[in-house]
Amino acid sequence: MYIPQLNEFPPFNLIKLLSTCFDKPTADTSVCILIDLPDLNEMVDLKFLDSGKFAVQSHAVDKFYKPLGGQLGKEFNVSKVDLFAFKTTFGSNLDPDDEAIDSSGNILSLEKDVYPHYQIILAITDYSLTAPLTAQAKIHGFRGATLHGLNDIILNSGLSVDYNDISRQAEVFRNVLTQADSFDMTFKTSYDQYTLRIDCDKQEAQKSHGLCPPGEPDVANLPAGEVYFVPSGADGSFPFKYADGTLAEMIVEKGKIVSARFICGDEVKVQKRNQQLSEDPATGIIGELGFGTQLLPFSGKDIQDEKIFGTCHVATGRSDHLGGNLTPDLFNSKMNASHDDILYAPPKTPEINVASVKMHKDGTIHEIFSNYEPTPWLLDQISSEYPVDKLGAVAV
């Protein structure tokens, strides 16, 4: 897997990013930046900036809010830019509480005071807001982007690229995968081998490519660069790594995880997952299969690392923001209505190797990845747009 270095990317340019993703507005445009904080009192007078605990939120202020309030904002035709905080959800894509606060301590409603009054909304948070913000964009008509987990590596690589190029690359890869019948994923650990079949039933593959042109409410997940499906079914099993290194085998039947089998580590964590699956089965539904399309350095944050070419991810939970039909009301608990990406990438899951990904399409079977590397067949399909010499290189 070729891993580019940071010095291969141009410096971060906020106006270039926004003008590419949203098109440069020809008229005055209102912009809102949302951050999440565990204690909303930290927002008053921007006290959180002094604590040293909120790196993502500090980037939101230093790299987005302040520049857009100055000369750079004028270049993007920003008529006003406001900053609000809501309470941290502590879960990926969970609906936030409606209460928000500004830096003067004024209590506001996201539903009444924020979403209807801004044309572009940027969510720069610790936990992903993509699904909730996408749902609100469809109601209120704004465009936006989610940039959870933002760090210096992401700013200077995944957010400094030209998203017109990223969109073209994603489209080349999408055309290879679209209308696939299914994918077979083979995982290997030092304990065993596991195979998961994910059914797609010839659906059109979708792409996350970072472009939200005027005319239609939409929310981009930045950095972008991904081709994905909302599976119609799945069977088999796959290994799952917990944050503390615990490994479990997830048993999948008819499109959802039905049980977890302990492999190594903390068995209590696996028992808790089985209890959750029993109490709220929707948490086990396979809601996405995604493949990265970009050549990027690993950032340590899934928002960028899942976009790296050669990596893949399976997600469980809500899928309404991807065109699926699993909405928060179908969970037994609001706190379970998340969309959780399970990323497989060498730096994050060194204990788990994705030994093979095979695509079934039009009566043929083609292996597209082997040990995180694109296969010769795949390279032949995408060579018109991708730097093939780099795709075939070994990580430095």
ABEGO torsion letter per residue (X at the ends): XBBBBAAABBBBBAAAAAAAAAEBBABBBBBBBBBBBABAAAABGGAAAAAGABAAAAAAAAAAAAAAABAAAAAAGBABBBBBBBBBAGBBGBBBBABBBBAAGBBBBAAAAAAAABABBBBBBABBAAAAAAAAAAAAGBBBBBBBGBBAAAAAAAAABBAAAAAAAAAAAAAAABGBABBBBBBBBAABBBBBBBBAGGBBBBBBAGBBBBGBBBBBBOBBGBBBBBBABBBEBBBBBBAAGBBBBBBBBGGBBABBBBABEBAAAAAAAAAAAAABAAAABBABBBBBABBBBBAGBAAAAAABBGBBBBBBEBAAAAGBABBAAABABAAABBBBBBBBBAAABAABBBABBBBBBGGBBBBABBGGBBBAAAAAAAAAABBAAAAABBBX
